[in-house]
C-alpha cells in the first residue's frame, strides 16, 4: 500500500490530468444533484476550488436558496477553520496560502453548519478522506462529538479520486457521503 504522501502525489496528478470538458461535466452533475437533494438545508459550507478540485461556487447564487460559507483560517486558533457567509458577488482577500476568503461576515464554527462540502484528494467506499495534508478540516471537526448537532460531511470529488482502501489516522474524521461527477455514495445514512 502506498503511503498517504505518495497517494496525495498520485491522486493530485490524476485529478489535474482531467480535461476542461470533463471538469465541467462533473461540476454540472454535482451542482444539479446538490440543488435537488440538499437544497432544503440552509447553512452549507463550500470551498474555493484549486488544483483540479470540482468548482461548486455556483451554489452561492441566489437561485440555490441556501446560505453558502467559505472556510477561513482561524487566527485565534491556529490550524483551525471557521466559516463566513459568501456569495459570488462578494469581495474576498487571499489568505496566507493564496486561497480567497470573505472579507466580511460573522465567523461560524463547523458544528453550526448543516452541511460541509469538503474538497479532497482521495476517498474510499468506507468514507475515509485524504485531504491536502494540512489537517485544517480534521482539527476543525475534532470537537463535533461533544456538540449539540453535527453537520453532514460530504466529500466532493472526481470518480478517479476513489481508491480501494485509504490508510487512516486516529484524527481522521469520516465522511457521511461522497458526491462525484457520476454518483452519490451514501456511507453513513442520515436524513438528506
C-alpha positions, 0 to 999 in steps of 0.5 A: 500500500502506498503511503498517504504522501505518495497517494496525495502525489498520485491522486493530485496528478490524476485529478489535474490530468482531467480535461476542461470538458470533463471538469465541467461535466462533473461540476454540472452533475454535482451542482444539479444533484446538490440543488435537488437533494440538499437544497432544503438545508440552509447553512452549507459550507463550500470551498474555493476550488484549486488544483483540479478540485470540482468548482461548486461556487455556483451554489452561492447564487441566489437561485440555490436558496441556501446560505453558502460559507467559505472556510477561513483560517482561524487566527485565534486558533491556529490550524483551525477553520471557521466559516463566513457567509459568501456569495459570488458577488462578494469581495474576498482577500487571499489568505496566507496560502493564496486561497480567497476568503470573505472579507466580511461576515460573522465567523461560524464554527463547523458544528453550526453548519448543516452541511460541509462540502469538503474538497479532497484528494482521495476517498474510499467506499468506507468514507475515509478522506485524504485531504491536502495534508494540512489537517485544517478540516480534521482539527476543525471537526475534532470537537463535533462529538461533544456538540449539540448537532453535527453537520453532514460531511460530504466529500466532493470529488472526481470518480478517479479520486476513489481508491480501494482502501485509504490508510487512516489516522486516529484524527481522521474524521469520516465522511457521511457521503461522497458526491462525484461527477457520476454518483452519490455514495451514501456511507453513513445514512442520515436524513438528506 
